[in-house]
Every structure is written in C-alpha cells, then in structure tokens.
Amino acid sequence: MINNDPRTRRVIIDSDVKNEADDQFAVVHALMSPTLDIRGIIPAHFGTGRTETSMLESRDELERLYELSGLSAPIANGAPHALPSETEAVDSPGARLIIEEARRADAGPLFVAFLGPLTDMASALLLAPDIADTDTTVIWIGGPPYGDREWVGTWPEFNLSNDIAAANVVFASGIRIQQVPANVYRMVNVGYAELERRVEPHGALGRYLAQTVVDFNSAHHRFPTESRSLGDSPAIALMLDPWCAEFRRQRPVRFTRTGHCVPADTGSSPLVVDRVDVRWLLEDMFSKLATHAGN
C-alpha cells in the first residue's frame, strides 16, 4: 500500500448538505482524505424555497453521513438564514469556529470551503474584520460565469441567490478567494451507469449516495435524465491538490440583486477556476470509497 503523505492541510467545510445530492459526495470525499485536517463541518442553510428549517435539515443529513460512513468531524451549526443586510452578521457557532481557526497564527494556512451560500464567512468577517488579513483562503462553489460565456440557468445562480449580501461582504473584504463558477462546477457530471458501477456496490454508504442522486432528480428535475453534476466536489479537489485546476485572476466585483457581476473599485481579486481535473477528482473519490468499504 502507498504510504500517505503525513502533512495535513487545515480545513473547514461549510455545506448546505441537504439541499441537493452533490454535497454528500464532497463531504464524504473530504472525510476519507487523510491529508485534510478537518477542523469542523458547518451545516448551512439553503434558503426558504423548500423548507423553513434548512440549516437544521443539513445538520441531520450530515449526521446521517457520519452514521453511514463511520467517519466524523466536529459540527458547528451555521446561520439559519441569510444576512439581513451587508452590515448585519448572523452570529452562530459556525461563524465563531471560522474566527477561532483563522486567528490561529501558529497553525499554518486555513482553507474554508463553501458548498452553498457565503453567509457564515460573511458573518465571521463582520464580527471579526481582522481575519481578512490572516492566512485564510475562502473556496466558494458559486456564482455565474464571467465575461461573455453563455449560461442557461436560473438567475441568480443558486448558491449566490441564497445570500447575495453575504457574497458582497466576502468579495469586498480583501480576503483570499478561490471561486468555482457555475459553468465550471456543472462539468463534474456523473451518470447513473457510472454510479451503479463505481459507487453503489460499496456498502450502505455507496448505496445511499447513488440513490440520493436518483431520488433528487426524480423529485426536482423537470425532464427525464440519467446524470447529475457533483458540482461541489471541486472544492475538495482544490484542498487536496491546489494544482488540479487552471485559474485566472479576476478584478474585484460585486453582485447585483439579479445576481449579475459588476465591477467594484476595491475588494478581493478572486482566483477564478476555469477548468478542473475532473478525471482525477472523480477517480480519487471513487477509489477512496472502494477502499473505505474494504473492496
């Protein structure tokens, strides 16, 4: 067996894990990866379109994944709803965890991956503006394509739509940002046939992950389909291997109420992912799942 590199990367994962069927794969991938020192997982809200208790439902789903996998990390609840405005934080154990870990100057870099809205990061920055100057990188799955790329989708992009104010707080803060916009994360696509061969055979966890995709599509997809994007997984890939993607530097922006980008005079200049190594990402996840199941 290959010996794992003993070095670890300190990370926090913020996930609206009950929202769709892709967060589950990303969270499990992270938990199975020995080089990630997961300081906590924050269950996140996903708006009020389907439920008034979305954050708590995310927590329930996270605990279900722990039970199925036998793996775990500390849980710190996130905000139950979006920011009231760009100047008002929603205090939570999750925001406090981010502040605590960001201020640990002797612990090395911190990566905070957001698989949903940026509410908890924005709240942490509003409560403790000094963390923008720490060795902390925000990795966000969200936002529409930049430039003249066409995007057939609902405006605003879903993760952005659940807290546009929070996105503006984070992007204005000056903190380091790596962003995976919708046109890139949608390319991490898997089909039912692949899930049947590579995921479903691997114990109760594999069966649950595969069936969750089918169940979500059946409940929420308007047209027959046999695939779905595991769009949150690039955040885990970027923490495992920062060289797995092609980046470009984006000038500062802020987001309008309709979810479009407009130039900003100040703020962060995010590194935007233009392409990610999907072959490696999926193979790494599927192989770790098989190994974890003892297959």
LUMSE-324600 format. One record per atom (N, C-alpha, C): residue in three letters; x, y, z. Coordinates in steps of 0.001 Angstrom, whole numbers, plus 500000, padded with zeros to 6 digits. Each point is the difference from the previous one (the first is absolute). Layout:
ALAXYZ/...
END
This chain:
MET500841498803500000/MET499159501197500000/MET500878501250500000/ILE499592501017499258/ILE500717501266499970/ILE499870500676501351/ASN501121500488500534/ASN499952500746501252/ASN499511501415499743/ASN499036500438500800/ASN499457501340499839/ASN500981501047500490/ASP500022501126499330/ASP500806501134500429/ASP499494500457501368/PRO500862500080501011/PRO499527500349501344/PRO499597501463500136/ARG500370500853499039/ARG499627501400500111/ARG498492500149499883/THR499426500938500741/THR498569500218499954/THR499707501455499669/ARG498854500216499393/ARG499536501342499666/ARG498790500298500887/ARG500089501091500751/ARG498942500359500958/ARG498804500591499243/VAL498821499379500173/VAL498833500406499226/VAL498743500044500861/ILE499060500823499557/ILE498621500021500491/ILE499112499854498769/ILE498926499242500128/ILE499054499820498900/ILE498643500545500436/ASP499420500854499180/ASP498685500592500268/ASP499068499498498901/SER498987499217500367/SER499243499261498988/SER498499500025500261/ASP499236500381498961/ASP498539499847500037/ASP499683498574499549/VAL500401499062500832/VAL500142498610499577/VAL498666499324499669/LYS498889500534500481/LYS498701499399499687/LYS499361500633498767/ASN500640500988499424/ASN499376500735498899/ASN499809499137498757/GLU501073499355499537/GLU499905499194498788/GLU500561498611500277/ALA500794499496499047/ALA500570498664500161/ALA501494499992499744/ASP500606501191499878/ASP501441500042499717/ASP500835500304501235/ASP499451500777500948/ASP500748500283501228/ASP500407498719500703/GLN499108499005499999/GLN500289498752500698/GLN501296499367499489/PHE500184499990498682/PHE501209499427499426/PHE501227500803500416/ALA499890501328499963/ALA501135500856500353/ALA500396499816501463/VAL499010499975500882/VAL500294499852501429/VAL500658498656500278/VAL499455498930499431/VAL500575498672500213/VAL501414499930499433/HIS500217500588498833/HIS501340500027499398/HIS500994500654500949/ALA499609501120500578/ALA500886500690500941/ALA500284499138501226/LEU498965499387500555/LEU500171499177501198/LEU500915498803499744/MET500008499505498770/MET500824498832499672/MET501435500371499633/SER500329501274499975/SER501304500455499521/SER500934500293501164/PRO501031499194500207/PRO500829500120501203/PRO500840501262500062/THR500234500682498885/THR500824501204500057/THR499192501250500319/LEU498698499865500220/LEU499178501140500401/LEU499748499941501500/ASP500438501028500697/ASP499759500140501432/ASP498719500808500161/ILE498886499290500089/ILE498690500665500011/ILE499711500503501410/ARG500070501301500157/ARG499786500622501308/ARG498527500110500351/GLY499144499868499027/GLY498568500016500249/GLY499229500029498697/ILE498765499505500066/ILE499072500109498877/ILE498801500801500488/ILE499642501009499220/ILE498929500919500371/ILE498783499708499127/PRO498894499507500581/PRO498779499848499216/PRO499441501379499654/ALA499670500197498724/ALA499569501308499523/ALA498532499966499576/HIS499387501173500027/HIS498635500137499487/HIS500029499984498472/PHE498836499767499398/PHE499903500096498540/PHE498711500718499606/GLY499743501095500725/GLY498846500821499676/GLY498711499432500569/THR498909500567499559/THR498679499611500518/THR499073499510498895/GLY500554499708498841/GLY499161499568498890/GLY499321498665500234/ARG500644499095500748/ARG499422498678500225/ARG499682499733501460/THR500619500735500911/THR499816499747501430/THR500404501237500794/GLU499469500130501206/GLU500368501107500889/GLU501105499594500964/THR500432498753499943/THR501004499501500957/THR501178499376499265/SER500464500651498931/SER500985499372499123/SER501328499722500691/MET500469500895500872/MET501282499751500671/MET499910498762500882/LEU498925499875500761/LEU499846498838500876/LEU499870498713499182/GLU499373500088498840/GLU499901498825499143/GLU501366499627499420/SER500827501026499737/SER501375499714499585/SER500761499283501110/ARG499786500420501230/ARG500670499324501115/ARG499548498541500111/ASP498701499763499866/ASP499498498633500060/ASP500634499136498906/GLU500137500563498798/GLU500597499242498895/GLU501476499731500259/LEU500695500975500583/LEU501405499804500339/LEU500152498867501005/GLU499155499976501005/GLU500071498929500999/GLU499671498650499374/ARG499108499988499018/ARG499694498751499301/ARG501234499490499251/LEU500731500894499361/LEU501229499605499301/LEU501035499458500977/TYR500106500593501173/TYR500922499502501018/TYR499623498572500397/GLU498714499779500181/GLU499542498672500414/GLU500288498956498917/LEU499756500361498741/LEU500195499049498907/LEU501471499719499737/SER500844501018500168/SER501416499855499649/SER500878499551501157/GLY499541500234501230/GLY500860499754501144/GLY501082501047500151/LEU499925501085499235/LEU500956501096500062/LEU499320501234500567/SER500784500904500567/SER499384501196500563/SER501028501105500174/ALA499494501191500238/ALA500783501175500353/ALA499098500864500872/PRO500568500940500758/PRO499146500856500834/PRO498961500746499161/ILE498824500197500577/ILE498916500736499342/ILE499762501304500747/ALA499874501095499257/ALA499663501303500575/ALA498897500608499145/ASN498819500115500537/ASN498872500481499209/ASN500261501366499396/GLY499566500167498742/GLY500096501281499340/GLY498760500838500217/ALA499923501116499298/ALA498852500896500100/ALA498748499315499467/PRO498848500243500633/PRO498762499392499506/PRO499404500718498804/HIS500537501160499647/HIS499445500775498889/HIS501057500963499478/ALA499683500683498923/ALA500921500933499356/ALA500204501252500856/LEU501029500786499644/LEU500234501266500681/LEU498820500946499794/PRO499607500754501030/PRO498965501024499798/PRO500465501124499085/SER501303500299500033/SER500577501045499153/SER501507499783499938/GLU500682500840499232/GLU501450499875499876/GLU500756500513501218/THR499309500516500988/THR500656500482501222/THR499588499224501241/GLU499130499012499859/GLU499471499270501155/GLU500385498525499919/ALA500794499558500970/ALA500389498591500067/ALA498869499156500564/VAL500042498710499696/VAL499154499013500674/VAL500948499124500802/ASP500122500292501283/ASP500959499295500847/ASP499606498530500128/SER500997499131500060/SER499733498564500096/SER501260499301500463/PRO499880498773500513/PRO501199499227500319/PRO500909499807498788/GLY499425499883498804/GLY500811499835498811/GLY500852501218499702/ALA499398501189500090/ALA500767501232499784/ALA501100500128501039/ARG499708499648501241/ARG501007500091501066/ARG501134499004499777/LEU499677498821499456/LEU501054499025499685/LEU500941500568498944/ILE499446500623498979/ILE500835500602498954/ILE500927501049500599/ILE499471500859500855/ILE500815501048500630/ILE501117499378500832/GLU499647499013500796/GLU500992499359500873/GLU501131499375499192/GLU499651499266498961/GLU501029499326499211/GLU500818500995499177/ALA499364501036499481/ALA500724500998499207/ALA501028500738500836/ARG499714500203501276/ARG500901500745500873/ARG501133499158500563/ARG500062498711499673/ARG501074499137500487/ARG501240500206499125/ALA500741501016500310/ALA501138500397499159/ALA501090498946499950/ASP500086499131501001/ASP501069499007500061/ASP499606498658499381/ALA498810499935499385/ALA499487498714499526/ALA500101499814498494/GLY500564500967499298/GLY500120499877498553/GLY498760500492499285/PRO499992499886498664/PRO498880500517499210/PRO498682499314500337/LEU498928500748499848/LEU498652499470500195/LEU499234500142498693/PHE499319498918499604/PHE499132500019498829/PHE498572499756500466/VAL499090500892499605/VAL498597499863500375/VAL499197499813498718/ALA499458498813499807/ALA499293499656498770/ALA498506500187500197/PHE499388500759499118/PHE498559500278500054/PHE499330499311498820/LEU499109499050500320/LEU499278499238498987/LEU498594500538499812/GLY499714501140500614/GLY498694500639499916/GLY500166501504500113/PRO499127500674500753/PRO500117501448500142/PRO501187500383500881/LEU500397501254499894/LEU501157500503500754/LEU499591500654501325/THR498844499688500504/THR499470500655501201/THR500949499932501177/ASP500538498829500288/ASP500816499832501206/ASP501360500679499871/MET500545500048498791/MET501250500728499802/MET499770501495500130/ALA498935500499499417/ALA499692501424500108/ALA499756500389501451/SER499291499162500721/SER499747500292501419/SER501307500034500777/ALA500892499049499728/ALA501296499990500686/ALA500775501278499707/LEU499974500463498761/LEU500720501217499626/LEU499370501242500625/LEU498684500036500108/LEU499339501136500630/LEU500267500023501504/LEU500064498825500616/LEU500272499915501436/LEU501470500232500316/ALA500878499616499081/ALA501452500091500231/ALA500693500391498699/PRO499954501275499613/PRO500588500432498720/PRO501483499670499862/ASP500704499827501128/ASP501440499735499942/ASP500333498688499318/ILE499064499058499930/ILE500334498695499412/ILE500222500096498496/ALA499577501106499379/ALA500277500183498574/ALA501495500087499725/ASP500775500360501012/ASP501446500154499840/ASP500773498784500490/THR499313498927500343/THR500675498785500459/THR500296499092498817/ASP500692498897500264/ASP500363499039498958/ASP498823499063499739/THR498904500594499518/THR498754499270499787/THR499567500146498549/THR499603498891499401/THR499488500006498631/THR498568499481499990/VAL499118500766499396/VAL498608499585499800/VAL499898499314498642/ILE499466498781499983/ILE499720499292498753/ILE498480499937499856/TRP499488500593498929/TRP498541500086499848/TRP499535499353498707/ILE499066499064500158/ILE499272499443498867/ILE498777500893499791/GLY500060500868498992/GLY498860500882499807/GLY500275501142499064/GLY498945500658499590/GLY500079501142499108/GLY499839499598498545/PRO499518500928499167/PRO499814499720498576/PRO501317500083499243/PRO500011499601498739/PRO501213500162499186/PRO500370501467499851/TYR501282500238499809/TYR500484501354499745/TYR500066500254498500/GLY500054501284499645/GLY500219500377498619/GLY498808499694499121/ASP500286499590498770/ASP498938499801499020/ASP499588498538499873/ARG500366499186500974/ARG499598498589499954/ARG498487499903500197/GLU499347499250499139/GLU498566499818500154/GLU499737498984501099/TRP498945500241500734/TRP499618499065501061/TRP498492499834499975/VAL499558498784499755/VAL498573499705500025/VAL499675499549501416/GLY499435500887500776/GLY499699499689501392/GLY499125501074500600/THR499604499782501226/THR499161500952500707/THR500863501088500607/TRP499593501238499840/TRP500699501120500621/TRP499282500373501281/PRO500713500301501061/PRO501444499813500165/PRO500368498514500123/GLU501294499699499777/GLU500513498649500250/GLU499631499585501415/PHE499709498718500221/PHE499323499568501220/PHE500763500347501275/ASN501273499631500095/ASN500734500272501234/ASN500103501493500271/LEU500164500778498948/LEU500009501455500146/LEU498627500506500426/SER498955499453499419/SER498644500502500258/SER499603499874501457/ASN500568499017500694/ASN499603499788501385/ASN500621500998500970/ASP500937500836499530/ASP500482501113500826/ASP500916500907499180/ILE499390500856499179/ILE500775500929499183/ILE500737500999500883/ALA499371500430501078/ALA500670500936500913/ALA501276499395500556/ALA499963498730500368/ALA501187499347500550/ALA501114499929498964/ALA499668499685498759/ALA501015499958498956/ALA500663501360499850/ASN499222501059500068/ASN500580501341499871/ASN500901500344501183/VAL499635499567501195/VAL500866500231501161/VAL501338499300499818/VAL499972498751499603/VAL501233499215499850/VAL500856500558498876/PHE499395500306498863/PHE500769500484498859/PHE500545501405500231/ALA499390500764500903/ALA500502501348500307/ALA501066499995501084/SER500203498870500674/SER500824499967501210/SER501498500038499735/GLY500433499574498818/GLY501422499875499722/GLY500578498645500343/ILE499213499103500556/ILE500490498662500328/ILE500293499230498716/ARG500900499009500070/ARG500315499180498833/ARG498802499118499637/ILE499671499966498718/ILE498848499230499523/ILE500408499161498799/GLN499586498734500012/GLN500030499153498810/GLN498541499676499675/GLN499575500312498790/GLN498589499863499633/GLN499833499015498862/VAL499023499103500158/VAL499648499053498940/VAL498600500372499510/PRO499887500737498888/PRO498682500449499540/PRO499208498878499347/ALA498735500304499692/ALA499052498978499566/ALA500427499283498738/ASN500589500717499042/ASN500372499344498748/ASN501087498959500184/VAL500776500109501092/VAL501051499020500282/VAL499461498872500867/TYR499276500336501068/TYR499562498922500892/TYR498981499081499342/ARG499274500481499005/ARG499033499145499316/ARG500663498912499163/MET501278500128499724/MET500699499023499171/MET500414498747500768/VAL499813499990501317/VAL500350498803500793/VAL498798499068499980/ASN499735499449498830/ASN498763499260499788/ASN500234498496500111/VAL499054499306500653/VAL500044498538500080/VAL498652499448499551/GLY500038498834499364/GLY498777499355499545/GLY499569498887500928/TYR498753499591499855/TYR499491498909500821/TYR500795498713499791/ALA500409499748498760/ALA500758498773499728/ALA501323500010500761/GLU500656501158500045/GLU501259500113500735/GLU499763499833501495/LEU498944500610500525/LEU499688499861501421/LEU499699498542500352/GLU499321499299499087/GLU499657498598500247/GLU501249499133500078/ARG501019500320499210/ARG501234499206499978/ARG501009500438501062/ARG500112501320500245/ARG501119500522500776/ARG499637500432501413/VAL498706500158500296/VAL499590500512501315/VAL499073499028500724/GLU498934499577499339/GLU498970499184500648/GLU500533498717500630/PRO500996499295499411/PRO500440498742500598/PRO500723500131501341/HIS500328501213500418/HIS500881500167501144/HIS499231500264501293/GLY499282498974500428/GLY499363500022501306/GLY498787500903500090/ALA499520500170501240/ALA498814500827500238/ALA500229501443499586/LEU501223500481500215/LEU500319501369499608/LEU499915500159498487/GLY500599499101499245/GLY499952500083498553/GLY498579499935499465/ARG499206499083500567/ARG498608499886499548/ARG499235501290500281/TYR500253500604501153/TYR499300501226500356/TYR500392501142499071/LEU501298500159499748/LEU500456501084499143/LEU499409499875498597/ALA500045498808499434/ALA499484499813498644/ALA498499500246499940/GLN499278499475500963/GLN498539500141499976/GLN499574501436500241/THR500792500749500781/THR499671501403500262/THR499971500807498709/VAL500922499707499084/VAL500017500702498716/VAL498722499714499220/VAL499636498730499913/VAL498803499614499255/VAL498757500615500634/ASP499922499937501318/ASP498822500529500690/ASP499871501506499804/PHE501121500716500052/PHE499929501448499826/PHE499558500346498583/ASN500585499333499016/ASN499590500266498622/ASN498519499719499797/SER499524498894500552/SER498588499631499833/SER499078501042500622/ALA500432500570501116/ALA499155500953500711/ALA500053501408499420/HIS501156500376499433/HIS500196501411499667/HIS500344500284498544/HIS500306498985499195/HIS500379500249498610/HIS498754499954499119/ARG499819501018499185/ARG498789500096499184/ARG499989499018498838/PHE501170499544499558/PHE500089499132498839/PHE500713498705500382/PRO499687498893499323/PRO500706498736500283/PRO501500500178499811/THR500760499420500903/THR501456500106499909/THR500623498765500622/GLU501261499771499713/GLU500716498899500639/GLU501394500450500423/SER500105501263500399/SER501278500502500491/SER499756501208500890/ARG501051500388500726/ARG499954501222500797/ARG501432500463500270/SER500160501292500133/SER501315500550500330/SER500280499856501485/LEU501198499528500316/LEU500496500028501382/LEU500784501306500158/GLY499267501102499875/GLY500614501310499843/GLY500743500533501199/ASP499757499452501185/ASP500715500486501184/ASP501374499366500162/SER500252498925499280/SER501247499263500191/SER501266500761499629/PRO499980500962499063/PRO501239500744499739/PRO500574500698501226/ALA499164500371500959/ALA500527500641501214/ALA500911499049500754/ILE499633498727500059/ILE500834499008500679/ILE501265499748499195/ALA499851499930498677/ALA501171499789499143/ALA501023501116500179/LEU499546501248500087/LEU500922501127500156/LEU500744499944501325/MET499377499440501036/MET500686499866501284/MET500972498831499993/LEU499683498947499244/LEU500896498848499913/LEU501199500294499119/ASP499767500700498898/ASP501070500283499042/ASP499767501354499353/PRO500634501056500499/PRO499795501338499433/PRO500394500112498538/TRP500739499001499474/TRP500438500039498610/TRP499044499260499072/CYS498829499618500485/CYS499082499207499182/CYS499101500856499117/ALA500189501311500017/ALA499112500893499270/ALA500783501082499277/GLU499369500574498991/GLU500518501183499326/GLU499268501222500550/PHE500773500990500433/PHE499430501205500593/PHE500272501211499109/ARG499215501027500217/ARG500336501319499477/ARG499584501031501048/ARG500701501107500017/ARG499724501055500982/ARG498876500900499490/GLN498984500191500832/GLN498851500833499660/GLN500087501318500765/ARG499772501099499314/ARG499953501300500675/ARG498827500021500972/PRO500037500846501050/PRO498927500029500999/PRO498620500224499378/VAL499027499291500543/VAL498606500140499559/VAL499086500037501217/ARG498765500416499757/ARG498923499792500955/ARG498803499476499208/PHE499003499499500702/PHE498869499344499355/PHE498738500840500158/THR499261500148498900/THR498747500741500028/THR498901499134500600/ARG498837500586500219/ARG498872499236500542/ARG499556498884499070/THR500295500168498710/THR499651498958499031/THR501097498954499860/GLY501113500153500746/GLY501060499011499980/GLY501034500192498921/HIS500003501152499334/HIS501007500293498994/HIS501203500679500654/CYS501160499863499374/CYS501229500610500503/CYS500162501395499401/VAL500410500936500830/VAL500359501335499523/VAL501352500349500609/PRO500794500827499318/PRO501328500344500535/PRO499895500728501335/ALA500986499731500867/ALA500109500695501283/ALA501355500688500064/ASP500056501123500692/ASP501249500763500088/ASP501011499345500931/THR499511499326501029/THR500882499372500983/THR499478498605500329/GLY500789499269500764/GLY499578498673500438/GLY500956498925499542/SER499589498767500190/SER500819498859499625/SER500072499869498484/SER501126499498499527/SER500166499624498593/SER500052498480499948/PRO498846499351499872/PRO499973498547500146/PRO500756499273498901/LEU500538498841500369/LEU500499499063499007/LEU498816499171499533/VAL499623500146498745/VAL498840499308499450/VAL500466498741499279/VAL499376498884500327/VAL500336498728499352/VAL499338499954498627/ASP500809499821498968/ASP499492499833498640/ASP499845498538499611/ARG500780499138500640/ARG499933498569499688/ARG500568499221501158/VAL499379498857500306/VAL500497499139501063/VAL500204498604499439/ASP500931499256500576/ASP500324498648499537/ASP498917499036500494/VAL498936499868499211/VAL498850499185500405/VAL500361498524500066/ARG500834499529499065/ARG500390498583500027/ARG500642499631501324/TRP500996500797500423/TRP500675499697501265/TRP499044500130501180/LEU499208501066500005/LEU499083500260501110/LEU499081498795500235/LEU499323499550498946/LEU499049498899500156/LEU500703498689500315/GLU501126499731499345/GLU500714498757500272/GLU500497499949501442/ASP500479501143500500/ASP500464500034501379/ASP498847499702500955/MET498847500609499757/MET498846499766500854/MET499516498556499924/PHE499833499486498773/PHE499495498636499851/PHE500972498971500604/SER501299500219499815/SER500984499054500535/SER500013500018501520/LYS499912501179500595/LYS499954500081501465/LYS498739499370500554/LEU498883500146499289/LEU498755499376500442/LEU500122498481499988/ALA500610499457498947/ALA500185498551499916/ALA500931499502501102/THR501087500726500231/THR500938499615501052/THR499343500064501375/HIS499239501052500232/HIS499315500142501291/HIS499030498863500259/ALA499359499533498922/ALA499037498898500135/ALA500694498647500077/GLY501323499969499828/GLY500732498751500053/GLY499970499220498715/ASN499699500675498883/ASN499911499312498703/ASN501256500238499169/
END
